[in-house]
């Protein structure tokens, strides 16, 4: 049975030629893609690590273990640790509302979710300065009550949340729309409450999409530069994240230390890419198994 299915699928229909491009064109397109990746991806990443270890392993460790670098690393993790769960809650709520309900302003909500993709991160940082800065709309009241948002950790967290909040929502919404509402309706008929339906029916169907969105959101949060640069004040050892610390070291012509710290961000990106690939394979596996079952 499987062999006949394979022969039917591989045989040209009614003697027509198979839909393949000439070998020369395939090699040309593959070569262009590989050359592009080599020049714009592999080569710059290789330069980062070459420059990071240009003075040896000792100076590399010294640059990473520097108190300012450790403070920047800690702040980067803190911002991501707050921004990702906040965006997870928003993404699940927005995905549930958009995929499961019809309401006035639904298209507007979808458009607003994509807003950080269109707005420059620098502009988003300036918006927070306008709102919470000393001369901003809420700045005088915050200053009088000894609350610091801009040039402090809260401003960095707010900017990080803003630039990264579409990623989880944009991964969850299509999965919720594809799953439909039949399973949730069946659970409610059987007596399950709203929370029971969400945690036992909806969320298990979303787990790989949620994980995929969390990975992308975390990578974006840890690598953000523009918005954080505006609201942080770049106070060494206090409001510098890793990207800002790299810029300061580079502007001070401390190139080896700058590339050493940059290699940490590069390693985070590579680990994120590996995890993302594994999740993509796991997400695609059930669909492939279903197709095999249908063919048999």
Secondary structure, DSSP 8 states (H G I E B T S, - for coil): -HHHHHHHHHS-GGG---S---HHHHHHHHHHHHHHHIIIIIHHHHHHHHHHTTT-HHHHHHHHTSHHHHHHHHHHHHHHHHHHHHHHHHHHHHHHHHHH---TTHHHHHHHHTHHHHS-HHHHHHHHHHHHSTTSTTHHHHHHTT---TTSHHHHHHHHHHHHTHHHHHHHHHHHHHH-SHHHHHHHHTT--HHHHIIIIIHHHHHHHHHHHHHHHHHHHHH--HHHHHHH---TTTT--HHHHHHHHHHTT-HHHHHHHHHHHHHHHHHHHHHHHHHHHHHHHHHHHHHHHHH-
